[in-house]
Amino acid sequence: MKKIEAIIKPFKLDDVREALADVGITGMTVSEVKGFGRQKGHTELYRGAEYMVDFLPKVKLEIVVSDDVVDECIDCIMQTAQTGKIGDGKIFVTEVERVIRIRTGEEDDEAV
């Protein structure tokens, strides 16, 4: 099993969620996060004063899937979240050793 973590623009969340549901992904964890990469932040005016905004708002999706659907999920996220502009985000894929559903004690694929 793999854990897919995707950092995307907040306004793309609903589109990505719907697209993942269409390919059979039934659960995910979503967190509001802040960060920057090549974007390096930007300046904003507030009540006549200029402020540097270093950390930009993003959304982090965490999905655990079986190995056979990883590429399909990645393609789905990339196609849906992409705007073609800087700051579209990143996808990280890591190995998951074990998953346990607390309520039933089911493990691994059955627990996801």
N, C-alpha and C positions, 0 to 999 in steps of 0.2 A: 504494500500500500504506500501511497505517497500523500504528502501534505502540500497543497498548492496555496501559496500566499500571494495575493495580487494586490498591489497598491494602485488605485485608480482615482480618477477625478470624481468628486462626489456626484455630479449631475449624471454620470454614466451608470450609477448603481442599479437603478430600476431596470435599465436595458440589459445589463449583464445578468442580473438575477433572473429575468424572464428567459433570456437565451439559455442559461444553464438549466433552468427548469425544463425547457424544451428538449434538452439532450439527456434528461433523466436525473439530474442532480437534485436530491430532495432536501439537503440540509447544508447550511453554511453558517459561519460566524462572521459578523460584520462589526468593525470598530471604526470610530472616527479617530483619525490620527493626523498628525502634522509632520511635515518634513520638507526637505529640499534636496535636489540633486543638481543637475546642470542648470536648472531654472534659477537658482540662487536668490529667490525671493523677489520682491518688488517694493516700490514706495507707494504710499497712499496718503491722501490728504484727509485730515480729520479736524474740523473746526479751525481751519486756516493753518494748521501745522502739518508738516510733512513727517511721516513716520516710515521707517524701514520695516517691512514685514519679512522676516527671515524664513519663518516656517509657514508653508502653505497648507491649507486644509486638504486632506486626502481621505479616502476610505480604504480600509484594509479588509479584504475578504480572505477567510481561511476555510479551505475545503479539504476533506480527507476522502480520497477515492481509491478504488482498486487500480492496479497497474495498467489494466487494459483500457481504461478510459482517460488516462492522464493527457495524452496528446489531443484528444477530442476536446477536453475541457480547456486546455491552453489555447487551442485554435479559436474556440468559442469566445473566450475572454478577450483575446487579441483583436478579433474582428469586431467585437461589440464595443470595446472600450477605446479603440483607436480613434483619435481625432486628426492625427497627422501633425499636431503641434507639440512643442516642447512641454514636458510635464505629463504626458499620457500615463506614465507609471512604469512599474516593473512587475515581473512574475518570478517567484522563487519556488523551486520544487525540492522537497527534502523527503528522505525516507522516513516512514513511520514503522516502528518496530512492533507496536502492540496497541490495540484499541479495546476498551472494555466499556460496555454500557452498564452504568451503575444500577439502574432499576432491575435488569434481568440477569446480569452477569454474562451476557453474550459477549463474544470476543471477535476481534478482527472484522472481516467482511460482514458478518451478521450484525455487528454492533454499529456499523456505519449505516 
